[in-house]
Amino acid sequence: MSHPPPPDFGPTSASHFDVVIVGAGISGLGSAHHLLEQRPDTTFVLLESQPGFGGTWRTHRYPGARSDSDLYTYGYRFKPWTGAPIATREEIVGYLGAVVRDDGLDRFIRYEHTVTDAQWSSDEGRWTLRVRRGDGAILTLTAGFLWMCQGYYRHDLGYTPEWPGRERFTGPVVHPQNWPDDLDVAGRRVVVVGSGATAATLIPALVPDCAHVTMLQRSPTYFFIGQNANELADTLRQLDIPAEWTHEIVRRKSIADLELLNRFALEYPDLARAELLQPIRDIVGEEFDVDTHFTPRYQPWRQRIALVPNGDLFHAIREGRVSVVTDEIESFTDTGFALRSGATLDADVIVTATGFTMNVLGDIAFRVDDVALDFASCVTYRGLMFTGVPNLVEVFGYFRASWTLRVDLIGDFVCGLLRHMSERGATTVTPTLRVGDEGMTRIPWIDPEEFNPGYLRRALALLPSQGDRDPWRHAVSYEIERTTLPKVDWDDGSLIFGTTASERR
Ligand SMILES: Cc1cc2nc3c(=O)[nH]c(=O)nc-3n(C[C@H](O)[C@H](O)[C@H](O)COP(=O)(O)OP(=O)(O)OC[C@H]3O[C@@H](n4cnc5c(N)ncnc54)[C@H](O)[C@@H]3O)c2cc1C
C-alpha cells in the first residue's frame, strides 16, 4: 500500500521540548500545573490557537454562559473554589487566570500557535510539529512527548444542521459559539433551537430583554433543578476553615453525592425520571404539557444532566415569557421556520444551540514514520493513549462527572509515566495489543448504550475503538478510575518501552 508523501515541514528552525502541551483550556492549564509541580525539570511549551487561555470559557460568550456542574469538582483539586457552586463564564475565566498567574504559566504559553501536522520518527524518537502562527508564519518544533489537551470540538465552527431555505430568512441566525458582541435582541422575538445545557442557560438570560423567547426542540432533555448554594461550604466558611480544607471537604461530598445519584439513576431509571420531573411539574403548573416537552425518550444519564439553578428556565415558562415547541424543522421561511407538524414559527432572531462539531485530536494531520495515522483504526489504552501511537496522551474528561476530575488524574498518570520512563532509561512508550488481546471484541470509543449525545454519535466512526478488557477500556467513570489510574501496572505488557534507533546505534 502506498501512502502520500510526508508534508514538507519547511526550513528547520526547530526548538526542542521534552513535552509539548496542545491547548490552553482548563485541561491544558491543569496539565501544565501538574508538570511544573511533579516534574519541574521538564522543558515544555503550551501551544494554543486562540489569542488567550480558557478554551471553552473563552469561546462561549453568549449571555448567561455558565457551568452546569459545581466548581468544587469542576475546579482543580489544587486550587480552592470559593464562590457559589455554579459559576458564570467570567468567574471561570477569572479562576483560570489566577492559576496562570500563580504558576507563571504565561512564560510557557505561545498563543496564536496552531499545530497543523505532527510527525513521529522512530529513528529520532520525537514528534516534529508544524505550527501555524497567527501572522501566517510556519514554525517547526520538536517534542519528546505530546500531551494533547485540545478538547473535543472545533472552536471556530459550531454544529448547525442544514435546513433548506436558509436564504429566505433575512434576520440574524446565530450559533452560541460565535455570539456577536453587537447582537441586539431588545424587544425582539427570539427562537432558540435546541434543548441542551446551552439552550437552558441562554434562554433565562435573554428573557429580560426580548419580547418573547421560544425554545424549539426536536426532543426533550433531562434537567436537574437545584439551588446555586452549598450549605456545607457556607457552614465551613462561617467557621473560618481554611479555603483548601473547605474545597477538599466539599469536593469529596459533591463526588460522593454525584456517585450516589449516578448509581440511583442507572439502577432505578423510572424512579430517577420521576424525581427529576416532579420539581419541573411543581413550577410550570398542571396546564403545561411536561410529558411532551420535558420527558426525554432516553434513560436518565445517557446524556449529561444539566443543573438549572433555582429552576430559572421553568419560572420563565410559568410566567409566559418563554414557550416550548417540540417539533421538527422542515425549512426556513421568510419569517422563521416551517415545522413538520404543519405549524409555522415566527422569529426576528434565530439562535441555533444545536451543538458541536467534534474534532479528533485537534484536527492535526498525524503521521507515524511517514504513514498517515487513522485514529479510528487504533484501540484506546484506558481512553488516554492509542495503540501504535508513541509518546502521546490525550486528555478527554468525564461527561457524567466534572471534566476536570480526569484532568487531575491524567496529570498524575503522565507525570508517573514520565518518571517511570526516566527510571528505566526508556525514551519511547507505545501501547501495543498483547498476544491474546488481538482477537478481543471491539466496541465504540464510548458505548452508545451508556452515553449518547448527538455530537459523539456523529463522530464515533472517526474515533478509536475500545476493547472488552483492561487496559483497553475507556472507563468514563471517576468512581472506577480514581482507584485504577493511580495504580497502573507499567509492566503489564501493554506498554512497550524502548529507546530510539539512533540511541541504540
Ligand atoms: C457552555 C459550556 C459549558 C460547559 N460546562 C461544563 C461543566 O459545567 N462541567 C463539565 O464537566 N464540562 C462542561 N463543559 C464541557 C467542557 O467543554 C469541558 O468541561 C472543558 O472545558 C474542556 O476543556 P479542554 O481544555 O479539554 O478543551 P477546550 O476548552 O475545548 O480547550 C481546548 C483548547 O485547545 C485549543 N486547540 C485545539 N486544537 C488545537 C491545535 N491544533 N493547536 C493549538 N491549539 C488547539 C483550542 O483553541 C482550545 O483553546 C461545558 C461546555 C460548554 C461548551
The ligand as a MOL file (V3000), in Angstrom:
LIG
                    3D

  0  0  0     0  0            999 V3000
M  V30 BEGIN CTAB
M  V30 COUNTS 53 58 0 0 0
M  V30 BEGIN ATOM
M  V30 1 C -21.0090 26.2280 27.5340 0
M  V30 2 C -20.3590 25.0020 28.0760 0
M  V30 3 C -20.4760 24.6850 29.4110 0
M  V30 4 C -19.8420 23.5460 29.9240 0
M  V30 5 N -19.9750 23.2840 31.2470 0
M  V30 6 C -19.3640 22.1910 31.7620 0
M  V30 7 C -19.4720 21.8820 33.1510 0
M  V30 8 O -20.1220 22.5670 33.9150 0
M  V30 9 N -18.8330 20.7740 33.6050 0
M  V30 10 C -18.1130 19.9650 32.8020 0
M  V30 11 O -17.5550 18.9800 33.2640 0
M  V30 12 N -17.9790 20.2460 31.4840 0
M  V30 13 C -18.5950 21.3230 30.9450 0
M  V30 14 N -18.4710 21.5910 29.6060 0
M  V30 15 C -17.6160 20.7420 28.7620 0
M  V30 16 C -16.2860 21.4910 28.5540 0
M  V30 17 O -16.0110 21.6220 27.2200 0
M  V30 18 C -15.1610 20.8130 29.2880 0
M  V30 19 O -15.5090 20.8090 30.6430 0
M  V30 20 C -13.8110 21.5480 29.2270 0
M  V30 21 O -13.9650 22.9290 29.1970 0
M  V30 22 C -12.9640 21.1020 28.0910 0
M  V30 23 O -11.7250 21.7170 28.3040 0
M  V30 24 P -10.4530 21.4090 27.4170 0
M  V30 25 O -9.3660 22.2820 27.8840 0
M  V30 26 O -10.2190 19.9340 27.3980 0
M  V30 27 O -10.9280 21.7660 25.9530 0
M  V30 28 P -11.3400 23.1710 25.3550 0
M  V30 29 O -11.9870 24.0190 26.3560 0
M  V30 30 O -12.0740 22.8470 24.1130 0
M  V30 31 O -9.9370 23.8440 25.0170 0
M  V30 32 C -9.0910 23.2820 24.0490 0
M  V30 33 C -8.1340 24.3470 23.5690 0
M  V30 34 O -7.2370 23.7380 22.6400 0
M  V30 35 C -7.0340 24.6040 21.5530 0
M  V30 36 N -6.6690 23.7960 20.3840 0
M  V30 37 C -7.4030 22.8270 19.7860 0
M  V30 38 N -6.7450 22.3100 18.7430 0
M  V30 39 C -5.5660 22.9610 18.6830 0
M  V30 40 C -4.4400 22.8700 17.7960 0
M  V30 41 N -4.4260 22.0040 16.7690 0
M  V30 42 N -3.3760 23.6960 18.0120 0
M  V30 43 C -3.3800 24.5660 19.0680 0
M  V30 44 N -4.4230 24.7000 19.9050 0
M  V30 45 C -5.5020 23.9050 19.7240 0
M  V30 46 C -8.3610 25.3090 21.3840 0
M  V30 47 O -8.1890 26.5550 20.7370 0
M  V30 48 C -8.8290 25.4640 22.8290 0
M  V30 49 O -8.4650 26.6990 23.3810 0
M  V30 50 C -19.0920 22.7060 29.0680 0
M  V30 51 C -19.0010 23.0230 27.7140 0
M  V30 52 C -19.6280 24.1400 27.2230 0
M  V30 53 C -19.4960 24.4520 25.7640 0
M  V30 END ATOM
M  V30 BEGIN BOND
M  V30 1 1 1 2
M  V30 2 1 2 3
M  V30 3 2 2 52
M  V30 4 2 3 4
M  V30 5 1 4 5
M  V30 6 1 4 50
M  V30 7 2 5 6
M  V30 8 1 6 7
M  V30 9 1 6 13
M  V30 10 2 7 8
M  V30 11 1 7 9
M  V30 12 1 9 10
M  V30 13 2 10 11
M  V30 14 1 10 12
M  V30 15 2 12 13
M  V30 16 1 13 14
M  V30 17 1 14 15
M  V30 18 1 14 50
M  V30 19 1 15 16
M  V30 20 1 16 17
M  V30 21 1 16 18
M  V30 22 1 18 19
M  V30 23 1 18 20
M  V30 24 1 20 21
M  V30 25 1 20 22
M  V30 26 1 22 23
M  V30 27 1 23 24
M  V30 28 2 24 25
M  V30 29 1 24 26
M  V30 30 1 24 27
M  V30 31 1 27 28
M  V30 32 2 28 29
M  V30 33 1 28 30
M  V30 34 1 28 31
M  V30 35 1 31 32
M  V30 36 1 32 33
M  V30 37 1 33 34
M  V30 38 1 33 48
M  V30 39 1 34 35
M  V30 40 1 35 36
M  V30 41 1 35 46
M  V30 42 1 36 37
M  V30 43 1 36 45
M  V30 44 2 37 38
M  V30 45 1 38 39
M  V30 46 1 39 40
M  V30 47 2 39 45
M  V30 48 1 40 41
M  V30 49 2 40 42
M  V30 50 1 42 43
M  V30 51 2 43 44
M  V30 52 1 44 45
M  V30 53 1 46 47
M  V30 54 1 46 48
M  V30 55 1 48 49
M  V30 56 2 50 51
M  V30 57 1 51 52
M  V30 58 1 52 53
M  V30 END BOND
M  V30 END CTAB
M  END
